[in-house]
Every structure is written in C-alpha cells, then in structure tokens.
Amino acid sequence: MFYINGTDIKIPCGDSAVIQFTLTADGEPYIFSEGEYALLTVSDKDSGETVIEKTADTQDEDGTVDFVFTASDTFIAKGTYCYTVKLMNGGSVDTVQGFPAKSAFTIG
C-alpha cells in the first residue's frame, strides 16, 4: 500500500499504485488542450538520473490525472528519490503551477 503525506509519496518496493493529481489553473480544473499531457519523473536525488518516468494524457472533468505504477516500476533500490510533475505541450514544458519543484518519492 502506498502513502501520501502532503506532497511526499512512499511506495513499498515492488508494489503497484495509482497516484492521482488534480491539475488546476486559477482555482479551476485545468483540462488538457490537444497534444498536452502530464509527465511525472522520479529521479535520483543526488545525480538527477531518471529512474521512473510516467505520462498521463487523459483526465476526468475535474482535471484529475492518474499515474499508474506497476510492481516492476517500483522494483528499484530502496531509498528516497525526488519527483516532479510537469505539463508537456508540443515541446514546451511548464512545471505544474503551485506544485513544489521537487518532492520526496520513497521506495521502501
């Protein structure tokens, strides 16, 4: 079972999870324009090397996207990594407004 504490996420090694984020702009649901999608990147906190990368290109009417992690995704070395969520649009990248630049992603 995974845990979320504020913006920090903890997933047991080799476990699966569906992590949801609700995208908003000025307090209203942000709905993707054509070609947009959300990218979640989990990186080594020291080297910056990407260890997991997930995309979400569909969302519900509230702007919520699902990032699906399989057991093989989280079967990596135990430890604390960092993650970012970005909005991708035709080559331009915007960090999701109001979202921390980096938050903890712990495999344990």
RAFEN-V254740 format. One record per residue. N is the residue number from 1. RES is the residue in three letters. NEAR is the number of other C-alpha atoms within 8 Angstrom. D_FIRST is the distance of its C-alpha to the first C-alpha in Angstrom with 1 decimal. Layout:
N|RES|NEAR|D_FIRST ; N|RES|NEAR|D_FIRST
This chain:
1|MET|7|0.0 ; 2|PHE|9|3.8 ; 3|TYR|7|6.8 ; 4|ILE|8|10.3 ; 5|ASN|6|13.4 ; 6|GLY|4|16.5 ; 7|THR|8|16.5 ; 8|ASP|10|14.4 ; 9|ILE|11|11.0 ; 10|LYS|11|8.8 ; 11|ILE|15|6.7 ; 12|PRO|10|6.9 ; 13|CYS|12|10.1 ; 14|GLY|11|10.5 ; 15|ASP|13|7.1 ; 16|SER|12|7.8 ; 17|ALA|10|7.5 ; 18|VAL|8|10.3 ; 19|ILE|8|11.4 ; 20|GLN|8|14.5 ; 21|PHE|7|17.6 ; 22|THR|9|20.7 ; 23|LEU|12|23.9 ; 24|THR|10|26.9 ; 25|ALA|8|30.4 ; 26|ASP|4|32.6 ; 27|GLY|5|30.2 ; 28|GLU|6|30.3 ; 29|PRO|11|27.9 ; 30|TYR|9|28.5 ; 31|ILE|9|29.0 ; 32|PHE|10|29.5 ; 33|SER|5|33.1 ; 34|GLU|4|34.0 ; 35|GLY|7|32.7 ; 36|GLU|11|30.1 ; 37|TYR|12|26.4 ; 38|ALA|12|23.5 ; 39|LEU|12|22.5 ; 40|LEU|12|19.5 ; 41|THR|12|20.3 ; 42|VAL|13|18.4 ; 43|SER|13|21.1 ; 44|ASP|12|22.1 ; 45|LYS|8|23.0 ; 46|ASP|4|26.3 ; 47|SER|6|27.6 ; 48|GLY|7|26.2 ; 49|GLU|6|25.6 ; 50|THR|9|23.1 ; 51|VAL|8|20.3 ; 52|ILE|8|18.3 ; 53|GLU|9|20.1 ; 54|LYS|10|18.9 ; 55|THR|9|21.3 ; 56|ALA|11|21.2 ; 57|ASP|9|24.7 ; 58|THR|7|24.1 ; 59|GLN|12|23.2 ; 60|ASP|7|23.7 ; 61|GLU|7|26.7 ; 62|ASP|10|24.9 ; 63|GLY|12|24.4 ; 64|THR|11|20.6 ; 65|VAL|14|19.4 ; 66|ASP|10|16.3 ; 67|PHE|11|15.2 ; 68|VAL|9|13.5 ; 69|PHE|11|11.9 ; 70|THR|10|12.2 ; 71|ALA|10|11.4 ; 72|SER|7|14.9 ; 73|ASP|10|14.5 ; 74|THR|14|12.1 ; 75|PHE|9|14.1 ; 76|ILE|8|16.2 ; 77|ALA|6|17.5 ; 78|LYS|8|15.3 ; 79|GLY|7|16.5 ; 80|THR|10|16.7 ; 81|TYR|12|17.9 ; 82|CYS|13|19.1 ; 83|TYR|12|18.7 ; 84|THR|12|21.2 ; 85|VAL|11|21.4 ; 86|LYS|11|24.9 ; 87|LEU|12|27.0 ; 88|MET|12|29.0 ; 89|ASN|9|32.4 ; 90|GLY|6|35.0 ; 91|GLY|5|34.8 ; 92|SER|6|34.4 ; 93|VAL|8|31.2 ; 94|ASP|8|30.3 ; 95|THR|10|27.5 ; 96|VAL|9|26.0 ; 97|GLN|7|28.2 ; 98|GLY|4|26.9 ; 99|PHE|7|23.8 ; 100|PRO|7|23.7 ; 101|ALA|6|25.2 ; 102|LYS|7|22.3 ; 103|SER|10|19.0 ; 104|ALA|11|16.7 ; 105|PHE|13|14.0 ; 106|THR|13|12.6 ; 107|ILE|14|11.5 ; 108|GLY|8|11.0
